[in-house]
Amino acid sequence: MLQPTFLLLKEPFCALEEITREQIKEHLLAIHAPQRWTAFFVTHSVVMVSRHLHTAM
C-alpha cells in the first residue's frame, strides 16, 4: 500500500448528505491518526474550514 506524505482533496464533501459527510470525515481522521500525513483541502465552504481544520491558510 502507498503511504503518501500529503493528500490533495478538492471539494471532497460538497456532494454528500450531512450524515455521510460526517462519517467520511470521521473515517479520514481515523486513518490519519497513525500515519500523520498532511491533507490539503480545496473548498469554498468557510464553515468547513472554520470547524474542521487545525490550520487554514
N, CA, C and O atoms as a printed pandas DataFrame, in Angstrom:
     atom_number atom_name residue_name chain_id  residue_number  x_coord  y_coord  z_coord
0              1         N          MET        A               1    0.835   -1.178    0.000
1              2        CA          MET        A               1    0.000    0.000    0.000
2              3         C          MET        A               1    0.884    1.247    0.000
3              4         O          MET        A               1    1.918    1.286    0.667
4              5         N          LEU        A               2    0.476    2.238   -0.737
5              6        CA          LEU        A               2    1.216    3.502   -0.764
6              7         C          LEU        A               2    1.045    4.234    0.553
7              8         O          LEU        A               2    0.012    4.121    1.214
8              9         N          GLN        A               3    2.059    4.977    0.919
9             10        CA          GLN        A               3    1.995    5.781    2.135
10            11         C          GLN        A               3    2.309    7.228    1.759
11            12         O          GLN        A               3    3.457    7.661    1.859
12            13         N          PRO        A               4    1.295    7.972    1.329
13            14        CA          PRO        A               4    1.534    9.340    0.871
14            15         C          PRO        A               4    1.957   10.260    2.010
15            16         O          PRO        A               4    1.621   10.029    3.171
16            17         N          THR        A               5    2.696   11.299    1.660
17            18        CA          THR        A               5    3.046   12.309    2.653
18            19         C          THR        A               5    1.999   13.419    2.686
19            20         O          THR        A               5    1.882   14.142    3.675
20            21         N          PHE        A               6    1.235   13.550    1.591
21            22        CA          PHE        A               6    0.129   14.508    1.591
22            23         C          PHE        A               6   -0.954   14.061    0.624
23            24         O          PHE        A               6   -0.707   13.311   -0.320
24            25         N          LEU        A               7   -2.160   14.544    0.888
25            26        CA          LEU        A               7   -3.307   14.296    0.008
26            27         C          LEU        A               7   -3.878   15.640   -0.415
27            28         O          LEU        A               7   -3.949   16.570    0.388
28            29         N          LEU        A               8   -4.282   15.744   -1.666
29            30        CA          LEU        A               8   -4.959   16.920   -2.174
30            31         C          LEU        A               8   -6.419   16.540   -2.371
31            32         O          LEU        A               8   -6.737   15.673   -3.185
32            33         N          LEU        A               9   -7.303   17.189   -1.625
33            34        CA          LEU        A               9   -8.730   16.863   -1.650
34            35         C          LEU        A               9   -9.508   18.081   -2.131
35            36         O          LEU        A               9   -9.652   19.063   -1.403
36            37         N          LYS        A              10  -10.004   18.013   -3.354
37            38        CA          LYS        A              10  -10.740   19.126   -3.943
38            39         C          LYS        A              10  -12.225   18.923   -3.729
39            40         O          LYS        A              10  -12.824   18.000   -4.280
40            41         N          GLU        A              11  -12.819   19.799   -2.918
41            42        CA          GLU        A              11  -14.247   19.738   -2.588
42            43         C          GLU        A              11  -14.672   18.310   -2.242
43            44         O          GLU        A              11  -15.609   17.787   -2.845
44            45         N          PRO        A              12  -14.004   17.675   -1.286
45            46        CA          PRO        A              12  -14.248   16.247   -1.045
46            47         C          PRO        A              12  -15.616   15.929   -0.460
47            48         O          PRO        A              12  -16.073   14.791   -0.569
48            49         N          PHE        A              13  -16.284   16.901    0.159
49            50        CA          PHE        A              13  -17.539   16.607    0.826
50            51         C          PHE        A              13  -18.734   17.354    0.247
51            52         O          PHE        A              13  -19.839   17.236    0.777
52            53         N          CYS        A              14  -18.547   18.103   -0.804
53            54        CA          CYS        A              14  -19.598   19.020   -1.269
54            55         C          CYS        A              14  -20.866   18.320   -1.767
55            56         O          CYS        A              14  -21.954   18.877   -1.622
56            57         N          ALA        A              15  -20.767   17.142   -2.337
57            58        CA          ALA        A              15  -21.943   16.475   -2.891
58            59         C          ALA        A              15  -22.542   15.422   -1.955
59            60         O          ALA        A              15  -23.419   14.659   -2.360
60            61         N          LEU        A              16  -22.078   15.379   -0.719
61            62        CA          LEU        A              16  -22.538   14.353    0.211
62            63         C          LEU        A              16  -23.626   14.887    1.140
63            64         O          LEU        A              16  -23.643   16.069    1.485
64            65         N          GLU        A              17  -24.528   13.999    1.534
65            66        CA          GLU        A              17  -25.515   14.347    2.544
66            67         C          GLU        A              17  -24.794   14.530    3.874
67            68         O          GLU        A              17  -23.686   14.025    4.051
68            69         N          GLU        A              18  -25.403   15.239    4.799
69            70        CA          GLU        A              18  -24.741   15.579    6.054
70            71         C          GLU        A              18  -24.279   14.355    6.845
71            72         O          GLU        A              18  -23.162   14.347    7.362
72            73         N          ILE        A              19  -25.104   13.341    6.947
73            74        CA          ILE        A              19  -24.732   12.141    7.707
74            75         C          ILE        A              19  -23.540   11.445    7.064
75            76         O          ILE        A              19  -22.601   11.050    7.755
76            77         N          THR        A              20  -23.574   11.295    5.748
77            78        CA          THR        A              20  -22.473   10.657    5.026
78            79         C          THR        A              20  -21.206   11.493    5.140
79            80         O          THR        A              20  -20.116   10.950    5.320
80            81         N          ARG        A              21  -21.343   12.796    5.035
81            82        CA          ARG        A              21  -20.198   13.713    5.142
82            83         C          ARG        A              21  -19.506   13.537    6.499
83            84         O          ARG        A              21  -18.279   13.458    6.563
84            85         N          GLU        A              22  -20.281   13.476    7.572
85            86        CA          GLU        A              22  -19.705   13.302    8.906
86            87         C          GLU        A              22  -19.026   11.941    9.049
87            88         O          GLU        A              22  -17.980   11.842    9.690
88            89         N          GLN        A              23  -19.600   10.898    8.466
89            90        CA          GLN        A              23  -18.992    9.567    8.516
90            91         C          GLN        A              23  -17.649    9.548    7.779
91            92         O          GLN        A              23  -16.683    8.955    8.259
92            93         N          ILE        A              24  -17.595   10.188    6.629
93            94        CA          ILE        A              24  -16.354   10.234    5.851
94            95         C          ILE        A              24  -15.287   11.037    6.598
95            96         O          ILE        A              24  -14.119   10.648    6.613
96            97         N          LYS        A              25  -15.678   12.143    7.213
97            98        CA          LYS        A              25  -14.722   12.938    7.999
98            99         C          LYS        A              25  -14.160   12.114    9.151
99           100         O          LYS        A              25  -12.958   12.150    9.414
100          101         N          GLU        A              26  -15.018   11.378    9.832
101          102        CA          GLU        A              26  -14.562   10.517   10.936
102          103         C          GLU        A              26  -13.587    9.457   10.427
103          104         O          GLU        A              26  -12.585    9.163   11.079
104          105         N          HIS        A              27  -13.884    8.891    9.270
105          106        CA          HIS        A              27  -13.007    7.873    8.689
106          107         C          HIS        A              27  -11.640    8.472    8.329
107          108         O          HIS        A              27  -10.604    7.862    8.595
108          109         N          LEU        A              28  -11.642    9.646    7.736
109          110        CA          LEU        A              28  -10.372   10.312    7.401
110          111         C          LEU        A              28   -9.540   10.567    8.653
111          112         O          LEU        A              28   -8.328   10.355    8.649
112          113         N          LEU        A              29  -10.183   11.017    9.714
113          114        CA          LEU        A              29   -9.456   11.257   10.966
114          115         C          LEU        A              29   -8.887    9.955   11.532
115          116         O          LEU        A              29   -7.774    9.933   12.057
116          117         N          ALA        A              30   -9.652    8.881   11.422
117          118        CA          ALA        A              30   -9.202    7.584   11.947
118          119         C          ALA        A              30   -7.984    7.054   11.190
119          120         O          ALA        A              30   -7.068    6.504   11.802
120          121         N          ILE        A              31   -7.967    7.214    9.870
121          122        CA          ILE        A              31   -6.817    6.718    9.120
122          123         C          ILE        A              31   -5.645    7.693    9.171
123          124         O          ILE        A              31   -4.501    7.304    8.935
124          125         N          HIS        A              32   -5.926    8.956    9.479
125          126        CA          HIS        A              32   -4.876    9.958    9.581
126          127         C          HIS        A              32   -4.067    9.792   10.860
127          128         O          HIS        A              32   -2.852    9.991   10.856
128          129         N          ALA        A              33   -4.721    9.435   11.941
129          130        CA          ALA        A              33   -4.079    9.406   13.260
130          131         C          ALA        A              33   -2.773    8.604   13.297
131          132         O          ALA        A              33   -1.769    9.132   13.774
132          133         N          PRO        A              34   -2.738    7.361   12.819
133          134        CA          PRO        A              34   -1.484    6.610   12.925
134          135         C          PRO        A              34   -0.434    7.001   11.872
135          136         O          PRO        A              34    0.750    6.721   12.058
136          137         N          GLN        A              35   -0.849    7.639   10.776
137          138        CA          GLN        A              35    0.079    7.912    9.671
138          139         C          GLN        A              35    0.571    9.349    9.636
139          140         O          GLN        A              35    1.688    9.607    9.190
140          141         N          ARG        A              36   -0.240   10.280   10.096
141          142        CA          ARG        A              36    0.120   11.700   10.198
142          143         C          ARG        A              36    0.553   12.351    8.888
143          144         O          ARG        A              36    1.552   13.069    8.868
144          145         N          TRP        A              37   -0.169   12.121    7.798
145          146        CA          TRP        A              37    0.108   12.811    6.552
146          147         C          TRP        A              37   -0.595   14.158    6.566
147          148         O          TRP        A              37   -1.452   14.411    7.414
148          149         N          THR        A              38   -0.236   15.008    5.639
149          150        CA          THR        A              38   -0.840   16.329    5.518
150          151         C          THR        A              38   -1.945   16.279    4.483
151          152         O          THR        A              38   -1.781   15.680    3.419
152          153         N          ALA        A              39   -3.073   16.908    4.792
153          154        CA          ALA        A              39   -4.188   16.976    3.847
154          155         C          ALA        A              39   -4.402   18.430    3.435
155          156         O          ALA        A              39   -4.516   19.318    4.281
156          157         N          PHE        A              40   -4.454   18.658    2.131
157          158        CA          PHE        A              40   -4.765   19.971    1.577
158          159         C          PHE        A              40   -6.205   19.928    1.094
159          160         O          PHE        A              40   -6.524   19.194    0.158
160          161         N          PHE        A              41   -7.074   20.703    1.719
161          162        CA          PHE        A              41   -8.473   20.770    1.309
162          163         C          PHE        A              41   -8.676   22.018    0.462
163          164         O          PHE        A              41   -8.331   23.124    0.878
164          165         N          VAL        A              42   -9.234   21.833   -0.723
165          166        CA          VAL        A              42   -9.618   22.947   -1.579
166          167         C          VAL        A              42  -11.135   23.026   -1.473
167          168         O          VAL        A              42  -11.844   22.112   -1.893
168          169         N          THR        A              43  -11.625   24.122   -0.913
169          170        CA          THR        A              43  -13.064   24.236   -0.685
170          171         C          THR        A              43  -13.502   25.692   -0.730
171          172         O          THR        A              43  -12.697   26.609   -0.563
172          173         N          HIS        A              44  -14.793   25.884   -0.959
173          174        CA          HIS        A              44  -15.393   27.213   -0.897
174          175         C          HIS        A              44  -16.209   27.360    0.383
175          176         O          HIS        A              44  -16.833   28.398    0.605
176          177         N          SER        A              45  -16.209   26.335    1.220
177          178        CA          SER        A              45  -17.011   26.329    2.430
178          179         C          SER        A              45  -16.224   26.897    3.606
179          180         O          SER        A              45  -15.330   26.244    4.144
180          181         N          VAL        A              46  -16.567   28.110    3.993
181          182        CA          VAL        A              46  -15.927   28.742    5.137
182          183         C          VAL        A              46  -16.277   27.967    6.407
183          184         O          VAL        A              46  -15.459   27.882    7.323
184          185         N          VAL        A              47  -17.469   27.408    6.472
185          186        CA          VAL        A              47  -17.895   26.633    7.630
186          187         C          VAL        A              47  -16.985   25.425    7.816
187          188         O          VAL        A              47  -16.537   25.156    8.930
188          189         N          MET        A              48  -16.706   24.698    6.743
189          190        CA          MET        A              48  -15.837   23.530    6.848
190          191         C          MET        A              48  -14.448   23.925    7.327
191          192         O          MET        A              48  -13.864   23.256    8.180
192          193         N          VAL        A              49  -13.935   24.983    6.791
193          194        CA          VAL        A              49  -12.594   25.435    7.172
194          195         C          VAL        A              49  -12.572   25.815    8.646
195          196         O          VAL        A              49  -11.665   25.415    9.376
196          197         N          SER        A              50  -13.545   26.572    9.085
197          198        CA          SER        A              50  -13.519   27.055   10.464
198          199         C          SER        A              50  -13.780   25.963   11.488
199          200         O          SER        A              50  -13.290   26.060   12.613
200          201         N          ARG        A              51  -14.534   24.929   11.138
201          202        CA          ARG        A              51  -14.876   23.880   12.091
202          203         C          ARG        A              51  -13.920   22.703   12.103
203          204         O          ARG        A              51  -13.715   22.091   13.151
204          205         N          HIS        A              52  -13.323   22.368   10.950
205          206        CA          HIS        A              52  -12.673   21.071   10.838
206          207         C          HIS        A              52  -11.174   21.081   10.586
207          208         O          HIS        A              52  -10.553   20.018   10.582
208          209         N          LEU        A              53  -10.596   22.203   10.383
209          210        CA          LEU        A              53   -9.161   22.214   10.112
210          211         C          LEU        A              53   -8.408   22.896   11.248
211          212         O          LEU        A              53   -8.855   23.906   11.792
212          213         N          HIS        A              54   -7.268   22.331   11.590
213          214        CA          HIS        A              54   -6.456   22.908   12.647
214          215         C          HIS        A              54   -5.728   24.160   12.178
215          216         O          HIS        A              54   -5.585   25.125   12.929
216          217         N          THR        A              55   -5.269   24.135   10.930
217          218        CA          THR        A              55   -4.556   25.273   10.375
218          219         C          THR        A              55   -5.098   25.543    8.987
219          220         O          THR        A              55   -5.147   24.639    8.153
220          221         N          ALA        A              56   -5.500   26.759    8.732
221          222        CA          ALA        A              56   -6.013   27.135    7.412
222          223         C          ALA        A              56   -5.254   28.337    6.901
223          224         O          ALA        A              56   -4.944   29.264    7.649
224          225         N          MET        A              57   -4.961   28.307    5.612
225          226        CA          MET        A              57   -4.279   29.447    5.005
226          227         C          MET        A              57   -5.074   29.882    3.804
227          228         O          MET        A              57   -4.693   30.834    3.123
